Amino acid sequence: MARVALVTGGGTGIGAGVARRLAATGYRVAVNGRRPEPLRAVADEIGGVAVAGDMAVPEVAARVVDETIATLGGLDALVLNAGISRSGSVLDQTPDSFAAVLAANLVGPFLVARAALPHLIERRGAIVAVASQAGLQAGPDSSAYCTSKAGLIMLVKTMALDFGPSGVRANAVCPAWVRTAMGDAAMDGLAAARGTDREEAYRFANRLVPQRRPGEVDEVAAAVCWLLSDEASYVNGVALSVDGGGAVVDVGLSFDDR
């Protein structure tokens, strides 16, 4: 019997890459997001199903899980990938903008995990959240995003502890800069501020990363799929950096700008 996966934020970027990779390894995949058109495109490409809806709404989160199970026959893997970013320090954020980021990046994952866990327990399944290096280290003008991703990492750790005895594993991946539409938009903003182009902005943003480049979608997707696989059967509660080695760098002692 084929395993079944639900990927939130599965219409673009890392989520779409994960959906494609899971389908290629034999999973039946449901992709979720708020925009039906990209979801349908990915679902048609991989032979999966599109289940649109905003996971930050409790009734919608429950419906998406129910529709996935009704259509595909169960649930073995949940990928919590949907998220947004709104830049700004604490003084720049409004209560509404801060709450919107937490709703998408933390409340939504909580709600869909809550709806999915009984089914994952039944199949001894696994959860992987796409967090961020921003959940491990503070970035400038990223108060809402960093806070939400740090909370997502801790949410994963609590699920690993609480549901490990029931056979469910929960882990997170923490990418740094990755070539996605969101990454490109951030680099375009940096490029405009520095009077350069997107490629030079990516180079500048990764100048202290040991591999000296941004990540690619499929590199993050590979890490997600490994954590979901039986090969990672004793890996639980980790926040795996997928960042070209950036997390090991002491920026205060790093002067090499090659």
Stockholm file with secondary structure:
# STOCKHOLM 1.0

chainA/1-258         MARVALVTGGGTGIGAGVARRLAATGYRVAVNGRRPEPLRAVADEIGGVAVAGDMAVPEVAARVVDETIATLGGLDALVLNAGISRSGSVLDQTPDSFAAVLAANLVGPFLVARAALPHLIERRGAIVAVASQAGLQAGPDSSAYCTSKAGLIMLVKTMALDFGPSGVRANAVCPAWVRTAMGDAAMDGLAAARGTDREEAYRFANRLVPQRRPGEVDEVAAAVCWLLSDEASYVNGVALSVDGGGAVVDVGLSFDDR
#=GR chainA/1-258 SS CCCEEEEETTTSHHHHHHHHHHHHTTCEEEEEESCHHHHHHHHHHHTCEEEECCTTSHHHHHHHHHHHHHHHSCCSEEEECCCCCCCBCTTTCCHHHHHHHHIIIIIHHHHHHHHHHHHHHHHTCEEEEECCGGGTSCCTTBHHHHHHHHHHHHHHHHHHHHHGGGTCEEEEEEECSBSSHHHHHHHHHHHHHHTSCHHHHHHHHTTTSTTCSCBCHHHHHHHHHHHHSGGGTTCCSCEEEESTTGGGCCGGGCCCCC
#=GC SS_cons         CCCEEEEETTTSHHHHHHHHHHHHTTCEEEEEESCHHHHHHHHHHHTCEEEECCTTSHHHHHHHHHHHHHHHSCCSEEEECCCCCCCBCTTTCCHHHHHHHHIIIIIHHHHHHHHHHHHHHHHTCEEEEECCGGGTSCCTTBHHHHHHHHHHHHHHHHHHHHHGGGTCEEEEEEECSBSSHHHHHHHHHHHHHHTSCHHHHHHHHTTTSTTCSCBCHHHHHHHHHHHHSGGGTTCCSCEEEESTTGGGCCGGGCCCCC
//
